Amino acid sequence: NAGVTQTPKFQVLKTGQSMTLQCAQDMNHNSMYWYRQDPGMGLRLIYYSASEGTTDKGEVPNGYNVSRLNKREFSLRLESAAPSQTSVYFCASTPLGQISTGELFFGEGSRLTVL
Amino acid sequence: AQSVTQPDIHITVSEGASLELRCNYSYGATPYLFWYVQSPGQGLQLLLKYFSGDTLVQGIKGFEAEFKRSQSSFNLRKPSVHWSDAAEYFCAVGAGAGNMLTFGGGTRLMVKP
């Protein structure tokens, strides 16, 4: 009963390096999301995918790209990491059309440090 | 655009004491309101939600919240706190179907034995 799985859980990068955060869900959910969490700022939406084949920008998309590989997987890529991208990243999912119910299912997070 | 304010960054209560976490929102119509809890090293879990109807909603783990339109508030309460309630709590607002959630900055709850 995995739910939402994120990898890696921890990563340290140097400025300018690239990396991809992976997310997979086994609940047959249609919609998937990437958030970042910074102290005192709650969670801010980076990108989301309402359904397979679609992606849209959220509140803070600059410096990130996403790929909805299939219904299960939604990856977040940092092409050229910056110290401002040091954060904890959360992937979440929900059934299609259910965002208004608020029941997002979250992964355990990926802590990224950019030096 | 909607916004959420959680005025208290940290709160410490004694085990067995009552708890109230404050949440104020800004939105032009009746919003969808949520409380999430995040235990250390974990993702967020939905505690309760309000869409319409009865303004006092019950959630999991013995929590409840009351929607007060006149005060634009949705405060979370628990009559008797347990040590396992120590966590960070997030209030969130959604503007309806298809709209994304906006989260507050969070309140970290510590419980004294």
Interface residues (C-beta under 8 A of the other chain):
Chain A: V4 Y33 G40 M41 G42 L43 R44 L45 Y48 G58 E59 F90 A92 G97 I99 S100 T101 G102 E103 L104 F106 G107 E108 G109
Chain B: V4 Q6 I9 Y32 F34 G41 Q42 G43 L44 Q45 L46 K49 F51 F90 A92 G94 G96 A97 G98 N99 M100 L101 F103 G104 G105 G106
